[in-house]
Amino acid sequence: MTLQQHAYATSTPSDDPGNRPTSTPGRELFAYQDLETEVDVELETLWTYMNQKVRPSFNPDLLAQFGTWQDDIDEAATSDGLPIKYVVLGSRFPGVFSLGGDLDLFAAHIRNADREALRRYGHACVEILHRNMLSLGHPIVTIALVEGDALGGGFEALLSFNVVIAERGTKFGLPETLFGLFPGMGAHCFLSRRLGAARAEQMILSGRTYSAEELYDLGIVHGLAERGQGRAEVENYIRQNRRRHAGHCAIYEASRAVHPLDLAELQTVVDLWADAALRLSEGDLKLMRRLVNAQTRLLGA
């Protein structure tokens, strides 16, 4: 296997995910602070792993890096600089894919009654997911590699991928209803198209945790791997389907045509989410804080 590895490069942090860093002359493609990338030339695959040194969530810095990452994929695919037919996203954080949104940031904006900041954050999230759902405008198959739990926005992000491969025993959940909110970054839109509106609402309202095996039965997870074998399972999937790559891309494009999802629809739900967030009570915010504390204790353990 031929492997081209790209080293880290520090990007400029930003509190506003809308002000994401852009490609500049001389800047190395696929080099970031919190995203680790490898290009497998043999499999024509870009492997990317979230590798945050803080609570593994979609904070503004990570969102900015994802925006640049997508720009870099577009540049590489357009220029034929790198052979990319598959894009895989995973996480290096032990036992966690992502814990979702930046709840501390949410609480601060809610206490400040800053609706515009909440909208700006949510719109940045759904712009990234919508672009991913469209395979970044190229004949690329996107694959989520889930080797740890995916909660809240972490679960929502997975729904924008063509293929989800998860290790057995991993957990998925949308806990937002536990503190009076709802998942506003795509869950309702994606799940309604996958499962129907009634089943999607049931999943969102339950607030319960689902196993990888349960979601496989529902068709949300497309492949199961034994613990520690997630990457190997993705490699097997790519090897088995490389000759069908063009056909798979056409099928995903046809699915998007049959069940279109406009960015405006995602943004409308974000706006509803921002309005609902501003109606949370101090008690709700304390529950949110307890959830963060509980997750932090688990991560420490």
Phi, psi and omega in degrees: 000130176268127184230123175255117183254138180252132181282166178288151169220137183284131176258162183279119179297153178211138177281345182248109181297344177287336179265061185279151179294145180247163180296131180237152180305131178089349179282135182288132176292148174059041176230117187218174180279318188242008176236125180257128186236147173220141175250118177264103185294322181299314181270000181053048188232135170261114176266131178227134179234129170291131185220062183282149178264001179239185178311124186288088181218171182273077177278168185303323180297315181294320178300318179298319180292324176297322177299316179292321177303315179293322176299319181294320177298316179299316180296316181295317181291324181289321184271356186058026180289329178224141180278096183242111173248340180229138174238124182243133176239128176223195182221142176270351184286123184302124175077004183222129168278301174196145176267004172093220187291164179276089188294326177296320178294318177304311183300320180296316180293324179294315180296330178272002182053039184263081181298320184296323178293321177296316178297317182298317177297310183297319179295322177298320179297309187287334175297320178293315181293321180295318178296321177294318179302327180275012181057031177058024176075018182225163175286072182236137172262124180263135184230129173263127177256111186251104180252005179203177187296143178236112185239151176054237179298336175296320176292316180301318181301320182299330184291347180271358182268151175294320186227137175238121176242123187234146174284145180301142178089349177290154186245146179229139180197159176237085189276004188302327182293343180294333177241031169083013182241187174219157180289113189256004184251047170114344186302311183296317182295312183290313184293325179298324180284331180276318191244348189096153187297318183295315181292323178296314178298320179300316180295317182291316184289333183294326184067008185277167179261138179247147176272162177302323181295320179296317181288334174295317179295331179275352180086008179276321170265134187257345179205143180247142178232151173291159180304131179083359183244017184299311181296318179300322180293321177296316178300318178297318179301314182295316180299321182287337187245003184301320181291341180261009188305311182298318179295319179297317178300320180294322179296316180295323178294319178296320178298321178292328178288323181288320180237070185295147176226106181280150176301324181300324178295315178299318181293325177298318178294322176301316180297320176295322178296318179297319178296318179294323180297322181289347177268359180293145179271171176298326176298320177297318180294326177293322175297321177299317180295321178297321178297316178299315181297318180295318179294321179296319177297318179296319180295322178295322179292000000 
